[in-house]
Amino acid sequence: MGSEERAAEPRSPHTPPTRERRSLRVLDASLGLLVLVGSFARIADGERWTIVPPESAVELLIFVAAAAAASARRFPLPALAVAATLDASMHFLPLGQVGIHIAFMVCTYMVASHGPRRVWPFAVAVVFVAQMVFMSWSLDWWWGHAFVMVAGISALLPAALGVAARSRRAAVLALQARAEEAERSRQSEARKLLAEARLRVARDLHDSVAHQIAVMNLNTAVASNALPDRPQDATQALVTVRAAGRSVIDSIGELLSGLREDSWDGHQARYAVSELHQLADEFRVLMPGVQLVLGDAIESSRTIDAVPFLAIREGLTNAYKHGDHEAPVTVVLDRVGPAYALRITSTLRRSTSDFVEGFGLRGMRERVVARGGRLDVSCDGRTFVVSADIPSDQEGS
């Protein structure tokens, strides 16, 4: 359980992964070892390397310098303070090993690379000035001596390398942050597209199935009422039920085919104006009060967009499901400029001041809004009104 909790802990983007941390620890230990090698390794007899042990207790301070170099990544400012102090002490104490100056340069680099952003320039400036002053003092204030220049460079060069490393690390982190943000945006966009696709599938399934089921229900009621006295009417109603069932299967097949063949998004169906009259006639069988009023611009055109047609079909289906079948249902469709103006008025079975939009009205609203139009639904007592302004998908159609 504990290991799972540790694995689930969030990691800061500035925290290196475990393998990288181990590599850095090995590198830091190597830097400390380099300081010791620079202090005690010598070439004996001009041919081979050998280890020269410390000759005095003062030389044991080299181990302190090595420890400062090894810990400079985690504690850059304290490590630089220790290394700079020991480096300056070489002018007064018999240290004399190059390893201490190596520790000083390592700590200077770590301060410029990992030190606090507002403090490291001041720290580097202090040790640079100290290097120049102590070296010039040891040479009787000979500021022009080459060793004074070398002392200054020994502070500036590792500082410059540290600044370059800091800048590179910041650039890498910025690239990683942008990449992560791009990935989050891509995932968010993918989720959005998936949600939109799911909504459209639900909307198209509802449009394909709900109306035909309403037709089947309507004609089943006709067949049930006509069977005793008008068997021919009952037979015709059952034929209509069968045709509606086939239509449901065909509609679902077309939807699935469009999804599989990637032709779904580009499909813009249009309906003949005569299909509107046929739609009204279908509902007029059990709702005699259905009135379809089309403007001259609609009557003179041969086709209309899918959105107003599906909105009318959904409005009539809702009127059949929730409305008074003996009351009038008025559908008015006209063209106002480049847009369709639609108004559907029906009468509910019972008076209500509150209603909840179902899948049909929700899908109708989504279609209208996706086209850039506006849909309003109002309920006053038993009067239920759906009105919409729907931009046309074809100018002048």
Secondary structure, 3 states (H helix, E strand, C coil): CHHHHHHHCCCCCCCCCHHHHHHHHHHHHHHHHHHHHHHHEEEECCCEEEECCCCCHHHHHHHHHHHHHHHCCCCHHHHHHHHHHHHHHCCCCCCCCHHHHHHHHHHHHHHHHHCCCCCHHHHHHHHHHHHHHHHHHHCCCCCCCHHHHHHHHHHHHHHHHHHHHHHHHHHHHHHHHHHHHHHHHHHHHHHHHHHHHHHHHHHHHHHHHHHHHHHHHHHHHHHHHHCCCCHHHHHHHHHHHHHHHHHHHHHHHHHHHHHHCCCCCCCCCEEEHHHHHHHHHHHHCCCCCEEEEECHHHHHCCEEEHHHHHHHHHHHHHHHHHECCCCCEEEEEEEECCEEEEEEEEEECCCCCCCCCCHHHHHHHHHHHHCCCEEEEEEECCEEEEEEEEECCCCCC
